[in-house]
């Protein structure tokens, strides 16, 4: 049989429809190119087809308004942790018995003088009377006492970052001996605002260090348990179940009581972080174990094993990066639990003690009935610091969790 070739098509090529600047897919089946330029030809940035996983997470995260607000608040908080000495107008141990339970002062921007009104930021002094029967001191504003305040004023000396010795503070009274209690004073005449600022450093760092240690334990033990399975998985899971079955507060009390009484406050601080890490790693380990169970049968893991890659490299180089974003979200949600745990331990007298300052130590003033009766702001200010920080961390954690979920639309 003679094979007859088909005649070639001689008609005009069909026109491609307009795509608004996007090239059509060719015969090779390649994805259409994405135009990243504006009307003026200026490049806008990577498209959703070429952006990295982290960039896609950022785009989703910034749409979460509460998470963005929480992230900004946390940046301010951690700046406060770094520059606590510079931001606090007074040293947390400075006290003045003449101003016990002093109420909050208000900053006045203008001063009335014989020549008229002039701009002079200041606080007004205190005058007080004592009840002869109850000896209770009642404070009133003394209009005659004017104490100017300003920015970058001189106060007590401190060493910034352990390198620079200075006495410059962001704000405070121009006279270092003048009373300025913007949120009141405690029962020893110490500035509550300064103590809350210094307490931020301890409370936030305890949560961060504790979560870091819990992250290491949770990822390593959870990853080993999920990847190998068998008796290793059974041993790790039985340990997790035992730790989680013990009530937290009695466990805290037992572990804290084991700390030597001769330890310094710094040693107690690290002891508390280790205790919180021992308790807090179990939740993350369960999450990591479940992810490893679902990933160890994936094709890319099988290909790495058949290629002769070591088990350690398979775990940390191939499997771990595939859900790093989920770990970040879990860690962000775990930090508030660590902060609340440290606050509870210090409030119960089992954690940090004076003269160390943390939010939990400050909240112990709630056990002092006269302090609550005379100065309720002693409890309100550190309590608000704990509440707002925990809420901000939860908002950020929710935003990261939503941004990291590839199935969330």
C-alpha positions as CSV (number, residue, x, y, z in Angstrom):
1,X,0.0,0.0,0.0
2,X,1.3,3.4,-1.0
3,X,1.4,5.9,1.8
4,X,0.1,9.4,0.8
5,X,1.4,12.3,2.8
6,X,-1.2,14.8,3.9
7,X,-0.9,18.2,2.2
8,X,0.5,21.0,4.5
9,X,-1.9,23.6,5.9
10,X,-1.4,26.8,4.1
11,X,-4.0,28.9,5.9
12,X,-3.1,31.8,8.1
13,X,-2.2,31.1,11.7
14,X,-5.1,31.7,14.1
15,X,-4.6,34.8,16.2
16,X,-4.0,34.4,19.9
17,X,-6.4,36.2,22.2
18,X,-5.1,39.2,24.2
19,X,-4.0,38.3,27.7
20,X,-3.4,41.7,29.2
21,X,0.4,41.4,29.1
22,X,0.5,37.7,29.9
23,X,2.1,35.4,27.2
24,X,0.0,32.5,26.2
25,X,1.1,28.9,26.8
26,X,3.2,27.5,24.0
27,X,3.2,24.0,22.5
28,X,5.7,22.8,25.1
29,X,3.1,23.1,27.8
30,X,5.1,25.7,29.8
31,X,3.4,27.8,32.4
32,X,2.5,31.3,31.1
33,X,4.8,34.0,32.1
34,X,3.6,36.5,34.7
35,X,3.9,40.2,34.1
36,X,5.2,41.9,37.2
37,X,5.4,45.3,35.7
38,X,2.9,48.2,36.1
39,X,1.6,50.4,33.5
40,X,4.8,52.4,33.4
41,X,7.0,49.3,32.9
42,X,8.3,49.4,36.5
43,X,8.8,46.1,38.2
44,X,6.4,45.4,41.1
45,X,8.0,42.4,42.7
46,X,7.8,38.6,42.6
47,X,4.5,37.0,41.6
48,X,2.6,34.4,43.6
49,X,4.0,31.8,41.1
50,X,7.7,32.6,41.8
51,X,7.6,33.8,45.4
52,X,9.2,31.8,48.2
53,X,7.3,30.1,50.9
54,X,8.3,32.8,53.5
55,X,7.2,35.6,51.2
56,X,3.8,33.9,50.7
57,X,3.5,33.6,54.5
58,X,4.3,37.2,54.9
59,X,1.7,38.3,52.4
60,X,-0.9,36.3,54.2
61,X,0.3,37.3,57.7
62,X,0.1,41.1,57.0
63,X,-3.6,40.7,56.0
64,X,-4.3,39.6,59.6
65,X,-4.9,42.9,61.3
66,X,-4.8,41.7,64.9
67,X,-1.7,39.7,64.2
68,X,0.1,42.8,62.7
69,X,-1.0,44.9,65.7
70,X,0.3,42.1,68.1
71,X,3.6,42.0,66.2
72,X,4.1,45.7,66.5
73,X,3.3,45.6,70.2
74,X,5.8,42.7,70.7
75,X,8.5,44.7,68.9
76,X,7.9,47.5,71.4
77,X,8.0,45.0,74.3
78,X,11.3,43.5,73.2
79,X,12.8,46.9,72.7
80,X,11.8,47.6,76.3
81,X,13.6,44.4,77.2
82,X,16.8,45.5,75.5
83,X,16.8,49.1,76.7
84,X,15.1,48.7,80.1
85,X,17.8,50.8,81.9
86,X,17.4,53.6,79.4
87,X,13.6,53.6,79.4
88,X,13.0,53.4,83.1
89,X,13.2,56.8,84.9
90,X,14.4,55.2,88.2
91,X,16.2,52.2,89.4
92,X,13.7,49.5,90.5
93,X,15.2,49.4,94.0
94,X,15.2,53.2,94.6
95,X,12.7,53.9,97.4
96,X,11.5,56.9,99.4
97,X,9.5,56.3,102.6
98,X,7.9,59.7,102.3
99,X,5.9,58.6,99.3
100,X,4.6,55.2,100.3
101,X,1.4,54.3,98.4
102,X,1.6,57.6,96.5
103,X,-1.1,57.9,93.8
104,X,-0.4,58.4,90.1
105,X,0.6,61.8,88.9
106,X,-0.5,63.6,85.8
107,X,1.9,65.3,83.4
108,X,0.9,68.9,82.8
109,X,2.2,70.5,79.6
110,X,1.6,74.1,80.4
111,X,2.4,76.3,83.4
112,X,0.5,79.4,84.5
113,X,2.9,82.2,85.3
114,X,2.6,86.0,85.9
115,X,3.6,86.5,82.3
116,X,0.9,84.1,81.0
117,X,0.9,80.5,80.0
118,X,4.1,78.9,78.9
119,X,5.0,75.4,77.7
120,X,6.7,73.6,80.6
121,X,6.0,69.9,81.0
122,X,5.9,69.1,84.7
123,X,4.3,67.1,87.4
124,X,3.0,68.6,90.6
125,X,4.2,67.5,94.0
126,X,2.4,65.8,96.9
127,X,0.9,67.1,100.1
128,X,-0.6,64.6,102.6
129,X,-2.3,64.3,105.9
130,X,-2.4,61.4,108.3
131,X,-5.4,60.3,110.2
132,X,-4.6,60.3,113.9
133,X,-6.7,57.2,114.6
134,X,-5.9,55.0,111.6
135,X,-2.5,56.6,110.7
136,X,-3.6,56.4,107.1
137,X,-1.9,58.8,104.8
138,X,-4.1,60.8,102.4
139,X,-2.3,62.4,99.4
140,X,-3.5,65.5,97.6
141,X,-1.9,67.5,94.8
142,X,0.3,70.4,95.9
143,X,-0.2,73.1,93.3
144,X,2.8,75.1,94.6
145,X,5.3,72.3,93.9
146,X,6.2,72.0,90.2
147,X,8.8,69.5,89.1
148,X,9.8,69.9,85.4
149,X,10.1,66.7,83.4
150,X,11.8,66.2,80.0
151,X,13.5,63.8,77.6
152,X,17.1,62.6,77.8
153,X,17.5,63.6,81.4
154,X,20.2,62.5,83.9
155,X,19.5,60.0,86.6
156,X,21.1,57.0,88.2
157,X,24.1,55.5,86.4
158,X,23.8,52.2,84.6
159,X,25.8,50.1,82.1
160,X,24.2,49.7,78.7
161,X,24.8,46.2,77.2
162,X,27.6,45.8,79.7
163,X,29.8,48.1,77.7
164,X,28.8,51.8,78.1
165,X,28.3,53.5,81.5
166,X,25.9,56.5,81.3
167,X,23.2,58.2,83.3
168,X,21.0,59.4,80.5
169,X,17.4,58.2,80.6
170,X,14.7,58.6,77.9
171,X,12.4,60.6,80.2
172,X,12.1,61.6,83.8
173,X,12.3,64.6,86.2
174,X,15.0,67.1,85.5
175,X,15.8,67.0,89.2
176,X,16.8,63.3,89.9
177,X,15.6,63.7,93.5
178,X,12.1,65.0,92.5
179,X,9.2,62.7,93.0
180,X,7.6,61.4,89.7
181,X,5.3,58.5,90.0
182,X,3.3,58.3,86.7
183,X,1.5,55.1,87.7
184,X,2.0,55.4,91.5
185,X,4.3,54.1,94.1
186,X,4.3,50.8,96.1
187,X,4.3,50.3,99.9
188,X,8.1,51.1,100.0
189,X,7.9,54.3,97.8
190,X,9.3,52.6,94.7
191,X,8.2,53.7,91.2
192,X,5.8,51.1,89.8
193,X,6.4,52.1,86.2
194,X,10.2,51.5,86.5
195,X,9.7,48.2,88.2
196,X,7.3,47.0,85.5
197,X,9.8,48.0,82.8
198,X,12.6,46.1,84.5
199,X,10.2,43.2,85.2
200,X,9.5,42.9,81.4
201,X,13.1,41.8,80.8
202,X,12.8,38.8,83.2
203,X,9.3,37.7,82.3
204,X,9.8,37.9,78.5
205,X,13.2,36.3,78.6
206,X,12.1,33.5,80.8
207,X,9.4,32.7,78.2
208,X,11.8,33.0,75.3
209,X,14.6,30.9,76.8
210,X,12.1,28.3,78.2
211,X,10.4,27.9,74.8
212,X,13.8,27.6,73.1
213,X,14.8,24.7,75.4
214,X,11.4,23.2,75.0
215,X,11.7,23.5,71.2
216,X,15.0,21.6,71.1
217,X,13.6,18.8,73.3
218,X,10.3,18.7,71.4
219,X,11.8,18.7,67.9
220,X,14.5,16.1,68.7
221,X,12.4,13.7,70.7
222,X,9.3,14.1,68.7
223,X,11.2,13.8,65.4
224,X,13.0,10.6,66.5
225,X,9.8,9.2,67.8
226,X,7.9,9.8,64.6
227,X,10.6,8.8,62.2
228,X,11.8,5.5,63.8
229,X,8.6,4.4,65.4
230,X,8.6,1.0,67.2
231,X,9.9,0.8,70.8
232,X,11.5,4.2,70.5
233,X,8.1,5.8,69.8
234,X,6.5,3.8,72.6
235,X,9.2,4.9,75.1
236,X,8.9,8.6,74.2
237,X,5.1,8.5,74.1
238,X,4.9,6.8,77.6
239,X,7.2,9.5,78.9
240,X,5.0,12.2,77.5
241,X,1.9,10.7,78.9
242,X,3.5,10.4,82.3
243,X,4.6,14.1,82.4
244,X,1.2,15.3,81.2
245,X,-0.7,13.2,83.7
246,X,1.0,14.9,86.7
247,X,-0.8,18.1,87.8
248,X,1.3,21.1,86.8
249,X,1.3,23.1,90.0
250,X,2.3,20.2,92.3
251,X,5.0,19.3,89.8
252,X,6.2,22.9,89.7
253,X,6.3,22.9,93.5
254,X,8.2,19.7,93.7
255,X,10.8,20.7,91.1
256,X,11.2,24.2,92.6
257,X,11.6,22.8,96.1
258,X,14.5,20.8,94.7
259,X,16.5,23.9,93.9
260,X,19.2,24.6,96.5
261,X,18.4,27.6,98.7
262,X,22.0,28.7,98.5
263,X,21.6,29.5,94.7
264,X,21.7,33.1,93.6
265,X,18.8,34.7,91.8
266,X,20.5,34.2,88.4
267,X,20.9,30.5,89.1
268,X,17.3,30.3,90.3
269,X,16.3,32.1,87.1
270,X,17.9,29.5,84.9
271,X,16.5,26.8,87.1
272,X,13.0,28.1,86.5
273,X,13.5,28.1,82.8
274,X,14.7,24.5,82.8
275,X,11.7,23.5,84.9
276,X,9.3,25.2,82.5
277,X,11.1,23.5,79.6
278,X,10.8,20.0,81.2
279,X,7.1,20.5,81.4
280,X,6.5,22.4,78.1
281,X,8.2,20.2,75.6
282,X,5.6,17.5,75.5
283,X,3.0,19.4,73.4
284,X,5.4,20.3,70.7
285,X,6.8,16.8,70.6
286,X,3.3,15.4,69.9
287,X,2.9,17.9,67.0
288,X,6.3,17.0,65.5
289,X,5.7,13.3,65.9
290,X,2.4,13.5,64.0
291,X,4.0,15.5,61.2
292,X,6.9,13.0,60.9
293,X,4.4,10.1,60.7
294,X,2.7,11.8,57.7
295,X,5.9,12.7,56.0
296,X,8.1,9.6,56.3
297,X,6.2,7.8,53.5
298,X,6.4,10.7,51.1
299,X,8.2,10.3,47.8
300,X,10.9,12.8,48.5
301,X,11.8,11.1,51.8
302,X,11.9,7.7,50.1
303,X,14.1,9.1,47.3
304,X,16.5,10.6,49.9
305,X,16.8,7.2,51.7
306,X,17.3,5.3,48.5
307,X,20.0,7.9,47.6
308,X,22.0,6.8,50.7
309,X,21.3,10.0,52.7
310,X,21.9,9.5,56.4
311,X,19.0,9.4,58.8
312,X,20.1,12.6,60.6
313,X,20.2,14.4,57.3
314,X,16.8,13.1,56.2
315,X,15.3,14.3,59.4
316,X,16.9,17.8,59.7
317,X,17.6,18.6,56.0
318,X,14.6,17.1,54.2
319,X,11.7,16.6,56.6
320,X,12.1,19.4,59.1
321,X,12.0,22.3,56.6
322,X,8.7,21.1,55.2
323,X,6.9,22.2,58.3
324,X,9.2,24.8,59.9
325,X,6.4,27.3,59.6
326,X,4.1,25.2,61.7
327,X,6.8,24.9,64.4
328,X,7.2,28.7,64.4
329,X,3.5,29.1,64.9
330,X,3.4,26.4,67.7
331,X,6.4,28.1,69.5
332,X,4.7,31.5,69.3
333,X,1.6,30.1,70.9
334,X,3.7,28.4,73.6
335,X,5.5,31.5,74.8
336,X,2.4,32.9,76.6
337,X,2.1,29.6,78.5
338,X,5.7,30.0,79.7
339,X,5.1,33.6,80.8
340,X,2.0,32.7,82.7
341,X,3.8,29.8,84.3
342,X,6.6,32.0,85.5
343,X,4.1,34.5,86.8
344,X,2.2,31.9,88.7
345,X,5.3,30.4,90.3
346,X,6.6,33.8,91.4
347,X,3.1,34.8,92.6
348,X,3.0,31.6,94.8
349,X,6.4,32.3,96.2
350,X,8.0,29.3,94.4
351,X,9.8,31.2,91.7
352,X,11.8,34.4,91.6
353,X,12.0,36.5,94.7
354,X,13.0,40.0,95.7
355,X,15.2,41.8,94.8
356,X,14.8,40.2,91.4
357,X,11.9,42.0,89.6
358,X,9.5,40.2,87.3
359,X,5.8,40.5,86.6
360,X,5.1,37.6,88.9
361,X,7.1,39.2,91.7
362,X,5.2,42.4,91.3
363,X,1.9,40.6,91.4
364,X,2.8,39.2,94.8
365,X,1.8,42.6,96.1
366,X,-1.8,41.3,95.6
367,X,-1.2,39.2,98.7
368,X,-0.6,42.4,100.7
369,X,-4.1,43.5,101.8
370,X,-3.0,47.1,102.8
371,X,-1.4,47.5,99.4
372,X,-4.6,46.5,97.6
373,X,-6.7,48.7,99.8
374,X,-4.5,51.8,99.4
375,X,-2.9,51.4,96.0
376,X,-4.9,49.1,93.6
377,X,-2.7,50.2,90.7
378,X,0.1,48.0,92.3
379,X,-1.9,45.0,90.9
380,X,-3.5,46.6,87.9
381,X,-0.4,47.8,86.1
382,X,1.6,44.5,86.1
383,X,-1.6,42.6,85.5
384,X,-2.3,44.7,82.4
385,X,1.2,44.1,81.2
386,X,0.7,40.3,81.5
387,X,-2.7,40.4,79.8
388,X,-1.8,42.6,76.9
389,X,1.4,40.7,76.2
390,X,-0.2,37.3,76.3
391,X,-3.0,38.5,74.0
392,X,-0.5,39.9,71.5
393,X,1.4,36.7,71.4
394,X,-1.8,34.7,70.9
395,X,-2.8,37.1,68.0
396,X,0.7,36.7,66.4
397,X,0.5,32.9,66.8
398,X,-3.0,32.8,65.2
399,X,-1.7,34.9,62.3
400,X,1.3,32.7,61.8
401,X,-0.8,29.5,62.0
402,X,-3.2,30.8,59.4
403,X,-0.4,32.1,57.1
404,X,1.5,28.7,57.4
405,X,-1.5,26.6,56.5
406,X,-1.4,25.9,52.8
407,X,-5.0,24.6,52.8
408,X,-6.4,27.7,54.4
409,X,-8.2,29.9,51.8
